[in-house]
Amino acid sequence: MQFKDYYETLGVESGAGEAEIKTAYRRLARKFHPDVSKEKGAEERFKAVNEAYEVLRDKDKRAQYDQLRAGGHRPGEEFRPPPGFNPDHGGFQFDEGTGGGFSDFFESLFGGRAGPRGPTPMGDIRAKLPVPLEVAYSGGKQRIGVDGRTLEVMIPAGVRPGQVIRLTGQGQSQGGRKSDLLLEIDYRPHADFEVDGRNILYTLALAPWEAALGTTVSVPTLGGAVELRVPPDSDAGRKLRLRGRGLPGKPTSGDQIVEIEIRAPKAETEAQRELYRKMAGAFSPPAGS
């Protein structure tokens, strides 16, 4: 098993803050997403980026990893975790059955994507279950592996972080009885969306002329792509609302908030650079003003 440098995977320094780490993750996740990337090895890179972000976004996991990394381990070196590195593992192994793909290195340190877990005062086992936002939106079944068994969990539409799903008798044998398994819901990081309560936040990149003149664009939502009309003279930071396109809930569902970001395309030809020069002249203040 080889040591992994998660900071190197995301292309950030070890002192990077939460915002920088999140920005790096979203950029790389979009670049290597298997549904859109044509690059060789994109799926493996996508998994590696998700794994690195899973560690570095979590305060406790990052602290443990930083402590280990400070020992001088280098990427690619053979590695075995020191005895007692993560005593929270216990003997209860919990792994996602779908969409996981975490490395042996991750598993040896953190014991599965569900994170730290242990018995409750009643002897039941509690674990975190990260679910994709798409599943939280529409509901559905999710398969997990528990001690070599495959279980199917029904995720209700609109499930919230912190909610607990109880699987009766699916924990550990204790005193002649099987304890329950309590799955605490968490949301998986998403390459495109952020969550604010029941609202979904999305950043829409527009060319300067699209923002200035107005346009209609296809915007992804958890329920599928929709057409969004961008009014003329839309500045960076303007927020447009897609009502009812957030996470389901009672009495009402959330909305999707689309924030405009303006990006100037790179000028790759002399003709394109000339157009930028004309724009610069047209928008420059008159002489003497």
C-alpha positions in Angstrom: 0.0 0.0 0.0 1.4 3.4 -1.0 1.2 6.7 0.9 -1.0 9.3 -0.7 -0.4 13.1 -0.6 -4.0 14.5 -0.6 -2.7 18.1 -0.8 -0.8 17.2 -3.9 -3.9 15.5 -5.4 -5.9 18.7 -5.0 -2.9 21.0 -6.0 -3.0 23.0 -2.8 -0.5 23.8 -0.1 -0.8 22.1 3.3 -1.8 25.4 4.9 -4.7 26.0 2.4 -8.0 27.2 4.0 -11.4 25.6 3.6 -12.4 28.0 0.7 -9.2 27.2 -1.3 -9.6 23.5 -0.8 -13.3 23.6 -1.9 -12.4 25.7 -5.0 -9.7 23.3 -6.0 -12.0 20.3 -5.5 -14.8 21.7 -7.6 -12.4 22.7 -10.4 -10.9 19.2 -10.6 -14.1 17.3 -10.1 -15.6 19.1 -13.1 -12.5 18.5 -15.1 -12.3 14.8 -14.5 -16.0 13.9 -14.1 -16.4 10.6 -16.1 -19.6 11.9 -17.7 -17.8 14.9 -19.4 -14.1 14.2 -19.4 -12.4 12.8 -22.5 -9.0 12.5 -20.7 -7.3 9.2 -20.2 -7.7 7.9 -16.7 -10.4 10.5 -15.8 -12.4 8.1 -13.7 -9.5 7.2 -11.5 -8.5 10.9 -11.2 -12.1 11.7 -10.3 -12.0 9.1 -7.5 -8.7 10.3 -6.2 -9.9 13.9 -6.1 -13.1 12.9 -4.2 -11.0 10.9 -1.7 -8.6 13.8 -1.1 -11.5 16.1 -0.5 -13.3 13.7 1.8 -10.2 13.9 4.1 -9.3 17.6 3.8 -12.8 18.9 4.2 -13.3 17.1 7.5 -11.6 18.8 10.4 -10.9 15.6 12.4 -9.7 13.5 9.4 -7.5 16.3 8.2 -5.9 16.7 11.7 -5.2 13.0 11.8 -3.8 13.0 8.3 -1.6 16.0 9.0 -0.1 14.3 12.0 0.7 11.3 9.9 2.1 13.3 7.0 4.4 15.3 9.4 6.3 12.0 9.9 8.0 12.6 6.5 6.0 10.1 4.4 6.2 10.8 0.7 3.8 9.9 -2.1 4.3 6.5 -3.5 6.3 5.2 -0.6 5.3 1.9 1.0 3.2 2.7 4.0 1.6 0.9 7.0 -0.3 2.9 9.6 1.3 2.9 13.0 -0.4 0.8 15.7 -3.4 2.4 17.3 -3.5 5.3 14.7 -7.3 5.3 14.6 -8.7 3.3 17.5 -12.3 4.3 16.5 -12.3 1.6 13.9 -13.0 -1.3 16.2 -14.0 -4.5 14.5 -17.1 -3.1 12.7 -16.4 -2.5 9.0 -18.8 -0.3 7.1 -18.3 0.7 3.5 -20.5 2.1 0.8 -21.5 -0.4 -1.7 -22.0 2.0 -4.6 -20.0 5.0 -5.7 -17.2 4.6 -3.1 -14.0 3.4 -4.7 -11.8 4.7 -1.9 -8.3 3.4 -1.8 -6.8 0.9 0.6 -4.7 3.8 2.0 -7.9 5.6 3.0 -9.6 2.5 4.4 -6.5 1.7 6.5 -6.7 5.1 8.1 -10.4 5.8 8.4 -12.0 2.5 8.0 -14.5 3.4 5.3 -16.3 6.4 4.0 -18.8 6.4 6.8 -16.2 7.7 9.2 -15.9 7.2 13.0 -18.6 5.0 14.6 -19.1 3.1 17.7 -21.8 1.7 20.1 -24.5 3.9 21.5 -25.3 3.6 25.3 -28.0 1.0 24.2 -25.3 -1.0 22.3 -26.5 0.0 18.9 -24.0 0.9 16.2 -24.0 4.4 14.8 -22.3 5.4 11.5 -22.5 8.3 9.0 -23.9 7.5 5.6 -23.0 10.1 2.9 -25.6 10.1 0.1 -25.4 11.8 -3.3 -27.5 15.0 -3.5 -29.4 13.4 -6.4 -30.6 10.6 -4.1 -31.4 13.1 -1.3 -33.5 15.0 -3.9 -35.4 12.1 -5.5 -35.1 9.3 -2.9 -34.1 5.8 -3.8 -32.2 2.7 -2.7 -28.5 2.7 -1.7 -26.5 -0.4 -1.1 -23.9 -0.6 1.7 -21.6 -3.3 2.9 -21.5 -4.2 6.5 -19.1 -6.9 7.8 -19.2 -8.7 4.5 -23.0 -8.4 4.1 -24.7 -6.3 1.5 -27.7 -4.2 2.8 -30.1 -2.1 0.8 -31.2 1.1 2.5 -34.2 3.1 1.4 -33.4 6.8 1.3 -36.5 9.0 1.5 -36.8 12.0 -0.8 -35.8 15.2 1.0 -33.7 13.5 3.7 -31.7 16.0 5.7 -28.2 15.8 7.2 -28.4 14.5 10.7 -31.5 12.4 10.2 -31.1 8.8 11.3 -32.2 5.6 9.5 -32.5 2.6 11.8 -31.7 -0.9 10.5 -33.1 -3.2 13.1 -30.9 -6.2 14.0 -28.1 -5.2 11.5 -25.5 -4.2 14.1 -23.3 -6.5 16.1 -24.1 -9.6 18.1 -24.2 -8.7 21.8 -25.4 -11.0 24.5 -27.3 -13.3 22.2 -29.1 -10.4 20.3 -28.2 -8.3 17.3 -27.9 -4.6 17.9 -29.4 -2.1 15.5 -27.4 -0.1 13.0 -28.2 3.6 13.1 -27.2 5.5 9.9 -26.8 9.2 10.3 -27.3 10.9 6.9 -24.7 13.2 5.5 -24.5 14.7 2.0 -21.7 13.8 -0.3 -19.7 16.7 -1.8 -21.0 17.7 -5.2 -18.9 19.1 -8.0 -21.5 21.6 -9.1 -23.8 22.3 -6.1 -23.7 23.7 -2.6 -26.5 23.2 -0.1 -28.0 26.0 2.1 -30.8 24.5 4.1 -33.2 23.3 1.4 -31.8 25.7 -1.2 -29.3 24.6 -3.8 -26.6 27.0 -4.8 -25.1 27.0 -8.3 -22.5 29.2 -10.0 -23.2 30.0 -13.6 -20.2 31.1 -15.7 -21.1 33.6 -18.5 -19.1 35.3 -21.2 -19.1 39.1 -20.8 -21.3 39.6 -23.8 -23.9 37.1 -22.5 -24.1 38.9 -19.2 -24.3 42.3 -20.9 -26.8 41.5 -23.7 -28.8 38.8 -21.9 -29.2 35.1 -23.0 -31.0 31.9 -22.3 -28.9 29.0 -21.0 -29.4 25.4 -19.9 -28.7 25.1 -16.2 -28.3 21.8 -14.4 -30.6 21.1 -11.4 -31.0 18.0 -9.2 -34.2 17.2 -11.2 -32.6 17.7 -14.7 -31.5 20.6 -16.8 -33.9 23.6 -17.2 -33.8 26.8 -19.4 -32.9 30.0 -17.5 -33.3 33.4 -19.0 -30.5 35.8 -18.0 -31.6 39.4 -18.2 -29.5 42.0 -20.0 -27.0 44.0 -17.9 -26.5 41.2 -15.4 -23.4 41.9 -13.3 -21.2 39.3 -11.5 -22.7 38.3 -8.3 -26.3 38.7 -9.4 -28.5 35.9 -8.2 -31.4 34.3 -10.1 -33.9 32.0 -8.5 -35.3 28.7 -9.9 -38.3 28.2 -7.6 -39.0 24.7 -6.3 -35.8 23.4 -7.8 -34.1 22.8 -4.4 -34.5 19.9 -2.0 -38.0 18.6 -1.3 -39.6 19.5 2.0 -42.7 20.4 3.9 -44.5 22.8 3.7 -42.5 23.9 0.6 -39.5 22.7 -1.3 -36.3 24.8 -1.5 -35.2 26.8 -4.5 -32.1 26.7 -6.7 -30.1 30.0 -6.4 -28.0 30.7 -9.5 -25.2 33.2 -9.0 -23.6 34.7 -12.1 -19.9 34.6 -12.6 -18.3 36.4 -15.5 -15.3 34.8 -17.2 -13.5 36.2 -20.2 -12.6 33.5 -22.8 -8.9 33.2 -23.6 -7.9 35.0 -26.8 -6.3 32.2 -28.9 -6.1 34.0 -32.3 -5.0 37.4 -33.5 -8.6 38.1 -34.5 -9.9 37.4 -31.0 -7.2 39.6 -29.5 -8.2 42.4 -31.9 -11.7 42.2 -30.7 -10.6 42.6 -27.1 -8.6 45.7 -28.1 -11.7 47.2 -29.7 -13.7 46.4 -26.6 -11.0 48.1 -24.4 -11.2 51.2 -26.6 -15.0 51.2 -26.6 -15.2 51.0 -22.8 -12.2 53.3 -22.0 -13.2 56.7 -20.5 -12.9 59.6 -22.9 -9.6 61.5 -22.8 -9.6 64.3 -20.3 -12.4 62.8 -18.2 
